[in-house]
Amino acid sequence: MPNDFFNDIKDKDILFSFEGVVTRPWLDTFYHQLDSNFENQIEDVKLKKRVNYILLESLQNLFHHAEKMQVDAQHENHSASRCVVYRMNENDFRIVTENVILNSQIDTLQHKIDFLNSMSCDQLKIYYQEMLNKNQMSAKGGAGLGLIEMARKSGKQIEYSFQKMDDKLSRFSLAITISSSKN
């Protein structure tokens, strides 16, 4: 059974929560308020910057990569994405996202995350530079750098799960832990 990262948030100090469809206007508004996010919740400036960066990248991923669907009675709640940021303890924060993807995307995404998880921080830095120099854009408009940067900035393994909804769609959950010490 896939891990439901959202079950892990019971009794946690939730700093940010969102459920719905991420739109460009909402994302733009959120971006302009980014500096004030967690102003009183995270005192360590470097940690706050890393949490903000990974949160913004996570929300951009929801905007660009969540499968857009026709909403009908069968899939009424499936087009919504979820994101939550919570404090695990004094120095550790966790960002969890969930969105719908096509089943045909699972193997590629799983391979990419496993590949990133197999790398050291130095290897991630080199790989990031290589991908940046390739300057290739995906069909959805990204250069594929977001997951690499999230892995680099968190310094932790990216956790994920897939939960099949039907023969066409799955829910993709992603969990990233950010600590005051990167390792």
C-alpha positions as YAML, in Angstrom:
chain: A
units: angstrom
residues:
- id: 1
  name: MET
  ca: [0.00, 0.00, 0.00]
- id: 2
  name: PRO
  ca: [1.41, 3.42, -0.92]
- id: 3
  name: ASN
  ca: [2.42, 5.82, 1.81]
- id: 4
  name: ASP
  ca: [-0.20, 8.48, 2.44]
- id: 5
  name: PHE
  ca: [2.00, 11.33, 3.61]
- id: 6
  name: PHE
  ca: [-1.09, 13.34, 4.54]
- id: 7
  name: ASN
  ca: [-1.92, 10.85, 7.32]
- id: 8
  name: ASP
  ca: [1.42, 11.73, 8.91]
- id: 9
  name: ILE
  ca: [0.40, 15.33, 9.66]
- id: 10
  name: LYS
  ca: [-1.99, 14.65, 12.52]
- id: 11
  name: ASP
  ca: [-1.01, 16.66, 15.59]
- id: 12
  name: LYS
  ca: [1.68, 18.57, 13.66]
- id: 13
  name: ASP
  ca: [2.34, 22.31, 13.65]
- id: 14
  name: ILE
  ca: [0.91, 23.18, 10.21]
- id: 15
  name: LEU
  ca: [2.40, 26.37, 8.77]
- id: 16
  name: PHE
  ca: [0.72, 26.35, 5.35]
- id: 17
  name: SER
  ca: [-2.04, 24.31, 3.78]
- id: 18
  name: PHE
  ca: [-3.68, 24.45, 0.37]
- id: 19
  name: GLU
  ca: [-6.18, 22.28, -1.46]
- id: 20
  name: GLY
  ca: [-7.58, 23.18, -4.85]
- id: 21
  name: VAL
  ca: [-6.46, 23.95, -8.35]
- id: 22
  name: VAL
  ca: [-3.27, 26.01, -8.58]
- id: 23
  name: THR
  ca: [-3.85, 28.81, -11.09]
- id: 24
  name: ARG
  ca: [-1.42, 31.37, -12.49]
- id: 25
  name: PRO
  ca: [-3.08, 34.33, -10.66]
- id: 26
  name: TRP
  ca: [-3.04, 32.43, -7.35]
- id: 27
  name: LEU
  ca: [0.60, 31.45, -7.86]
- id: 28
  name: ASP
  ca: [1.56, 35.05, -8.73]
- id: 29
  name: THR
  ca: [-0.14, 36.36, -5.59]
- id: 30
  name: PHE
  ca: [1.54, 33.70, -3.46]
- id: 31
  name: TYR
  ca: [4.94, 34.53, -4.99]
- id: 32
  name: HIS
  ca: [4.58, 38.21, -4.09]
- id: 33
  name: GLN
  ca: [3.82, 37.27, -0.48]
- id: 34
  name: LEU
  ca: [6.70, 34.79, -0.28]
- id: 35
  name: ASP
  ca: [8.99, 36.98, 1.81]
- id: 36
  name: SER
  ca: [6.42, 37.22, 4.59]
- id: 37
  name: ASN
  ca: [5.72, 33.48, 4.65]
- id: 38
  name: PHE
  ca: [6.72, 31.88, 7.93]
- id: 39
  name: GLU
  ca: [8.05, 35.24, 9.17]
- id: 40
  name: ASN
  ca: [7.34, 34.35, 12.79]
- id: 41
  name: GLN
  ca: [7.45, 30.58, 12.45]
- id: 42
  name: ILE
  ca: [11.01, 30.07, 11.17]
- id: 43
  name: GLU
  ca: [13.74, 32.14, 12.78]
- id: 44
  name: ASP
  ca: [16.74, 30.75, 10.88]
- id: 45
  name: VAL
  ca: [16.96, 32.94, 7.75]
- id: 46
  name: LYS
  ca: [18.80, 30.36, 5.62]
- id: 47
  name: LEU
  ca: [16.33, 27.64, 6.60]
- id: 48
  name: LYS
  ca: [13.38, 29.94, 5.84]
- id: 49
  name: LYS
  ca: [14.81, 30.68, 2.37]
- id: 50
  name: ARG
  ca: [15.20, 26.96, 1.65]
- id: 51
  name: VAL
  ca: [11.67, 26.18, 2.86]
- id: 52
  name: ASN
  ca: [10.26, 29.06, 0.78]
- id: 53
  name: TYR
  ca: [12.19, 27.98, -2.32]
- id: 54
  name: ILE
  ca: [11.11, 24.35, -2.08]
- id: 55
  name: LEU
  ca: [7.51, 25.37, -1.35]
- id: 56
  name: LEU
  ca: [7.39, 27.68, -4.36]
- id: 57
  name: GLU
  ca: [8.95, 25.03, -6.60]
- id: 58
  name: SER
  ca: [6.45, 22.48, -5.29]
- id: 59
  name: LEU
  ca: [3.53, 24.77, -6.06]
- id: 60
  name: GLN
  ca: [4.91, 25.51, -9.52]
- id: 61
  name: ASN
  ca: [5.11, 21.75, -10.11]
- id: 62
  name: LEU
  ca: [1.46, 21.45, -9.13]
- id: 63
  name: PHE
  ca: [0.61, 24.22, -11.59]
- id: 64
  name: HIS
  ca: [2.65, 22.84, -14.49]
- id: 65
  name: HIS
  ca: [2.38, 19.09, -13.98]
- id: 66
  name: ALA
  ca: [-0.97, 18.31, -12.37]
- id: 67
  name: GLU
  ca: [-3.08, 16.59, -14.98]
- id: 68
  name: LYS
  ca: [-5.88, 18.89, -16.08]
- id: 69
  name: MET
  ca: [-9.09, 16.92, -16.22]
- id: 70
  name: GLN
  ca: [-12.68, 17.36, -17.16]
- id: 71
  name: VAL
  ca: [-14.51, 17.42, -13.86]
- id: 72
  name: ASP
  ca: [-17.40, 14.98, -13.82]
- id: 73
  name: ALA
  ca: [-19.22, 13.02, -11.14]
- id: 74
  name: GLN
  ca: [-16.67, 10.18, -11.25]
- id: 75
  name: HIS
  ca: [-13.59, 12.43, -11.01]
- id: 76
  name: GLU
  ca: [-15.10, 15.37, -9.13]
- id: 77
  name: ASN
  ca: [-12.35, 15.69, -6.51]
- id: 78
  name: HIS
  ca: [-9.48, 14.33, -8.57]
- id: 79
  name: SER
  ca: [-8.46, 17.59, -10.22]
- id: 80
  name: ALA
  ca: [-7.59, 19.20, -6.88]
- id: 81
  name: SER
  ca: [-3.99, 19.37, -5.74]
- id: 82
  name: ARG
  ca: [-2.90, 19.48, -2.13]
- id: 83
  name: CYS
  ca: [0.09, 21.01, -0.40]
- id: 84
  name: VAL
  ca: [0.97, 21.27, 3.26]
- id: 85
  name: VAL
  ca: [4.01, 22.56, 5.14]
- id: 86
  name: TYR
  ca: [4.47, 21.48, 8.73]
- id: 87
  name: ARG
  ca: [7.05, 21.53, 11.47]
- id: 88
  name: MET
  ca: [8.28, 18.04, 12.35]
- id: 89
  name: ASN
  ca: [10.33, 19.29, 15.30]
- id: 90
  name: GLU
  ca: [12.31, 22.39, 16.24]
- id: 91
  name: ASN
  ca: [14.66, 22.23, 13.23]
- id: 92
  name: ASP
  ca: [12.88, 20.07, 10.63]
- id: 93
  name: PHE
  ca: [10.09, 21.02, 8.26]
- id: 94
  name: ARG
  ca: [8.25, 18.92, 5.71]
- id: 95
  name: ILE
  ca: [6.53, 19.89, 2.49]
- id: 96
  name: VAL
  ca: [4.03, 17.39, 1.11]
- id: 97
  name: THR
  ca: [2.23, 17.76, -2.21]
- id: 98
  name: GLU
  ca: [-0.23, 15.62, -4.09]
- id: 99
  name: ASN
  ca: [-1.65, 15.84, -7.58]
- id: 100
  name: VAL
  ca: [-3.15, 13.69, -10.30]
- id: 101
  name: ILE
  ca: [-0.93, 12.39, -13.09]
- id: 102
  name: LEU
  ca: [-1.37, 10.03, -16.02]
- id: 103
  name: ASN
  ca: [-0.37, 6.44, -15.30]
- id: 104
  name: SER
  ca: [1.85, 6.61, -18.38]
- id: 105
  name: GLN
  ca: [4.04, 9.18, -16.53]
- id: 106
  name: ILE
  ca: [4.75, 7.02, -13.49]
- id: 107
  name: ASP
  ca: [7.78, 5.08, -14.76]
- id: 108
  name: THR
  ca: [9.58, 8.18, -16.01]
- id: 109
  name: LEU
  ca: [8.91, 10.15, -12.84]
- id: 110
  name: GLN
  ca: [9.85, 7.26, -10.57]
- id: 111
  name: HIS
  ca: [13.11, 6.71, -12.49]
- id: 112
  name: LYS
  ca: [13.98, 10.43, -12.28]
- id: 113
  name: ILE
  ca: [13.39, 10.66, -8.53]
- id: 114
  name: ASP
  ca: [15.25, 7.40, -7.84]
- id: 115
  name: PHE
  ca: [18.14, 8.69, -9.97]
- id: 116
  name: LEU
  ca: [18.27, 11.95, -8.00]
- id: 117
  name: ASN
  ca: [18.03, 10.09, -4.69]
- id: 118
  name: SER
  ca: [21.06, 8.01, -5.65]
- id: 119
  name: MET
  ca: [23.27, 11.10, -5.98]
- id: 120
  name: SER
  ca: [25.42, 12.88, -3.43]
- id: 121
  name: CYS
  ca: [25.13, 16.65, -2.96]
- id: 122
  name: ASP
  ca: [28.20, 17.18, -5.15]
- id: 123
  name: GLN
  ca: [26.81, 14.92, -7.87]
- id: 124
  name: LEU
  ca: [23.49, 16.80, -7.78]
- id: 125
  name: LYS
  ca: [25.33, 20.09, -8.22]
- id: 126
  name: ILE
  ca: [27.21, 18.77, -11.27]
- id: 127
  name: TYR
  ca: [24.05, 17.22, -12.73]
- id: 128
  name: TYR
  ca: [22.18, 20.50, -12.24]
- id: 129
  name: GLN
  ca: [24.88, 22.39, -14.16]
- id: 130
  name: GLU
  ca: [24.81, 19.79, -16.96]
- id: 131
  name: MET
  ca: [21.03, 20.07, -17.29]
- id: 132
  name: LEU
  ca: [21.21, 23.86, -17.14]
- id: 133
  name: ASN
  ca: [23.75, 23.87, -19.98]
- id: 134
  name: LYS
  ca: [21.55, 21.61, -22.12]
- id: 135
  name: ASN
  ca: [18.90, 24.34, -22.06]
- id: 136
  name: GLN
  ca: [16.13, 21.95, -23.15]
- id: 137
  name: MET
  ca: [12.49, 22.67, -22.40]
- id: 138
  name: SER
  ca: [9.93, 19.95, -21.72]
- id: 139
  name: ALA
  ca: [6.51, 19.74, -23.35]
- id: 140
  name: LYS
  ca: [5.06, 21.39, -20.22]
- id: 141
  name: GLY
  ca: [7.49, 24.32, -20.42]
- id: 142
  name: GLY
  ca: [10.05, 23.40, -17.78]
- id: 143
  name: ALA
  ca: [13.69, 22.53, -18.08]
- id: 144
  name: GLY
  ca: [13.44, 19.66, -15.57]
- id: 145
  name: LEU
  ca: [15.48, 21.51, -12.97]
- id: 146
  name: GLY
  ca: [12.86, 21.77, -10.22]
- id: 147
  name: LEU
  ca: [13.24, 18.32, -8.70]
- id: 148
  name: ILE
  ca: [17.03, 18.59, -8.93]
- id: 149
  name: GLU
  ca: [17.01, 21.89, -7.04]
- id: 150
  name: MET
  ca: [14.58, 20.58, -4.44]
- id: 151
  name: ALA
  ca: [16.89, 17.62, -3.82]
- id: 152
  name: ARG
  ca: [19.91, 19.94, -3.64]
- id: 153
  name: LYS
  ca: [18.33, 22.49, -1.32]
- id: 154
  name: SER
  ca: [16.80, 19.92, 1.03]
- id: 155
  name: GLY
  ca: [19.91, 17.72, 1.21]
- id: 156
  name: LYS
  ca: [17.54, 14.81, 1.87]
- id: 157
  name: GLN
  ca: [16.00, 11.96, -0.08]
- id: 158
  name: ILE
  ca: [12.81, 12.84, -1.94]
- id: 159
  name: GLU
  ca: [10.02, 10.56, -0.77]
- id: 160
  name: TYR
  ca: [7.14, 9.74, -3.09]
- id: 161
  name: SER
  ca: [4.27, 7.39, -3.73]
- id: 162
  name: PHE
  ca: [1.74, 6.65, -6.44]
- id: 163
  name: GLN
  ca: [-1.83, 5.57, -5.77]
- id: 164
  name: LYS
  ca: [-3.66, 4.24, -8.79]
- id: 165
  name: MET
  ca: [-7.13, 5.72, -9.17]
- id: 166
  name: ASP
  ca: [-8.19, 3.94, -12.34]
- id: 167
  name: ASP
  ca: [-6.65, 2.63, -15.58]
- id: 168
  name: LYS
  ca: [-5.71, 6.14, -16.69]
- id: 169
  name: LEU
  ca: [-4.92, 8.23, -13.59]
- id: 170
  name: SER
  ca: [-2.94, 8.06, -10.35]
- id: 171
  name: ARG
  ca: [-2.39, 10.33, -7.40]
- id: 172
  name: PHE
  ca: [1.27, 11.31, -7.04]
- id: 173
  name: SER
  ca: [2.45, 12.30, -3.56]
- id: 174
  name: LEU
  ca: [5.80, 13.94, -2.91]
- id: 175
  name: ALA
  ca: [7.36, 14.63, 0.49]
- id: 176
  name: ILE
  ca: [10.49, 16.68, 1.11]
- id: 177
  name: THR
  ca: [12.10, 17.24, 4.49]
- id: 178
  name: ILE
  ca: [14.14, 20.42, 5.08]
- id: 179
  name: SER
  ca: [16.40, 20.64, 8.13]
- id: 180
  name: SER
  ca: [18.47, 23.44, 9.56]
- id: 181
  name: SER
  ca: [21.44, 21.19, 8.85]
- id: 182
  name: LYS
  ca: [21.28, 19.95, 5.26]
- id: 183
  name: ASN
  ca: [22.57, 16.47, 6.13]
...
